[in-house]
Amino acid sequence: MKILVIAPHPDDEVLGCGGSIAHHVARGDTVHVLVVTRGDPEIFPPDIIEKTRGELAKAHQVLGVSGVEFLDFPAPKLDLIAGYQITDAIGKTLKRLAPRMLYLPHRGDLHADHRKVFDAALVAARPINGCSVKTILCYETLSETEWGYPFGADAFLPTVYIDISSHLERKLQALSCYQSQLLPAPHPRSLQSIEALARHRGSTINAAAAEAFVLVREIVG
């Protein structure tokens, strides 16, 4: 099975579903990652941007990601970009890669870039015109999802769990590659907090560790 993980920024893909990526790779699935943004040079110095992308390459090697693409929209300024432009760019990737399964950020995340990516990707993945996507799952991103809006459909209410008991250490190893993004505990972007969430999600399904997702759509047939 071919899988596409869409990340608003580098490290979201590992935070949200790094263990699941390793799980898919171990099953023989092919996993690609699409990073929607590039740090705006008015905010992020070029050397920091290149350092982060170097960290991404190392993390993806740990997980076994088959390929990565960058759309290079400015971060954190997606709210200034017309939604159709992001949708069109994502749509071209979907058409070229033809993934069966899609992982997206959650629509209720605090970061506006995450919400914009969710909206654009959902339009791009409409089940029309021969779209290959059959399953869409939204992942949770520590320091974004848990600080989001606790109202209605914006709340993260997981309905799908992937057992990553055999892949938690690999996820933590991949996250360790993102030294520029990690912070000391008890910050949610610490290795300790990330492991604690995986253990908590695992206990929900009587497993040592898990990642949780919200199912947006699944087409069976």
N, C-alpha and C positions, 0 to 999 in steps of 0.2 A: 504494500500500500504506500502511496505517495502522500506525504503530509507537509503542510506549510504552516509555519509559526510566524505570525505577524507581530513585530515588536515596534512600539513607538520609538524607543531609544535602545541603544546597546545595553544589555544586562537584563532588560525586562523579560526576554525569552528564557533566560536561565532562572531568574527569580520565580517566574510564573509556572514554567513547565519543564525545567531542566531535568528533573527526574523522569518525567514522561517521555522526553526526547530520548533519554538513555534507554528507557523501556521499549520504545518503538524500534530503536536501532538494534537492540538485542533480539527483537522478534524478526528482524530482517526487513523492516520498513525503511523507506527512504525519507529523510527529514531535511527540508530546506527552511531557511529563515529569511524573512524579508524585514529589513530595518527601514522604517519610514523616514527618519529624520537624520540630519547632520547638524551638529551644534552651530548655532549662529555665531559668526566670527566677532560680532559686537559683544558677545557674552563669553564665548569660549575661545581661548587662544588656540591657534592651529596645532601646536604641539600636544595640547591636552586631547584634542579630537583624535589625532593620530595615535596617541597612547591608548585611548579607549578602544579604538578599532583593533589595535594590536592585541589588547587584552581579550577582545571578542574572538579573534582568530584562535587564540590559545584555548579559550573556554570551549569553542566549538570542536576543536580537535579532541579535547577530553571526552566530549559527549558523542562524537561520531557524526556530527552534522555534515551532510553531503555538499551543501552549497549555501552561500549567503549573497543577497543582493541588497543594494542601498538605493533608496529613492532620493535621498538628500534634500528633503524639504527642511526648512529651518526650524530648529528647536531652541527654545520652547515657544514657537510662534505659529503653530498650526491654525490657531484661531484667526490668523490673518490671511490664510489661504482658502480659496474657494473650494468647497467640498467636492465639487465635480472633478477638480484637478487631481485630488488624492484618489478618488474613486477610479478615475481613468487609469492612473498609474498602477494601482493595485490590480485592476482588471486585466491589464496587459500581462502582468506576472501570472495571474490565475490562468489565463488562456494559454500561456507558454508552458507552464509547469503542469497544469491539469491535476492538481492535488485532489484527493478524495476527502481529506479531512483538514479542517482549518482550526487553528487556535488563535484567539483574539484577546486583547485586553478587555476588561469588564467595563461596561458602559457607565457604571456608577463611580469609577475611580476619581480621586480628587484632581488629578492632573488633567487639564483641558486637552492636552495632546492625546491622551489615552481615549477620551470620549470621542474626539474627532476621528481617530483611527478606527474605532469601533463602528461608528456611523458609516464612514466611507467604505470599509471592508464589507459591511453587511449589504450595502447597495451593490457592490461589485460582485458579491457571491449570490445574488438572487438566482433561484432555480429556474432560469430561463435561458434561451439561446444556447443550449448545450453545456451549461456550466457543470463542471466536473464535481463540484463540492457537494458531498452528501451529509457530512456531519460538521457542525460548528460548535465549538466549546470555548467558553470564556474563562481565562485563568485569573487568579488573584495575584497582585503584585504588592508585596509588603512595602509600607510607607506611602501607598496610594489607595489601595482597595479598602483597607481597614479605616482609613481616615475620610472616606467618601461619604456620600449622603445616605443616612439610614432610613430612607423613606421609599416605600413602594418598590417599584422595579429597579430603583437605584441601589438597593441593598444587595449584597452578595449572599445569595442563598444557594449553596452548592447542591447539585442534583446528581453529579457524576464524580466518582472517585477512582483514581488510578493508583494501585498498590506499587509504591516505589521502594519497598523495603530492601530490595536487592540493588537499588540504584541511588540511595540517599548519599552515600559517600562520594559517588561520582558527581552528583549535583553539587555537593559542598566543595569538591575539588575544582569544579568548573567555576563556581562563584569566587573561589580564592584567586582565580586568574584576574578578576576584576578588582584589583587592589585600589584603584582610583575611586571606586564606588562603595566599597565596604566601610563601615564605621564601627566603633567599639560598642559592645553591649552596654546598656540594654536597648540601644537604637534598633528599630526593626530591620535595618539593613546590615545587621551583624550576623555572622555565621551562627551564633548561638540562637538568635531569634528565628532565623530561617529554619534551623533544625527543629526548634521547638514547635513551629507551626506544622512542619511535616509530621512530627510525632503526634501532635494533637489531631490532625486530619486522619492519621493512621488509626488512632484509637477509635474514631468514629465508625470505622469498618472492621475493627478487630485485627488490625495489621500494625506492624512495627512503624511504618511510615507511609504517607500517601500525599498526593496532590489532589486538590478539590477544584471542580469546575461547574459552571452553569451551562447547561445544554440549551442552545438557542434553537437548533433545528437538527433533526436526523431523518433522512429519507431512506426508507427500507424498501428494497425491491430490486 
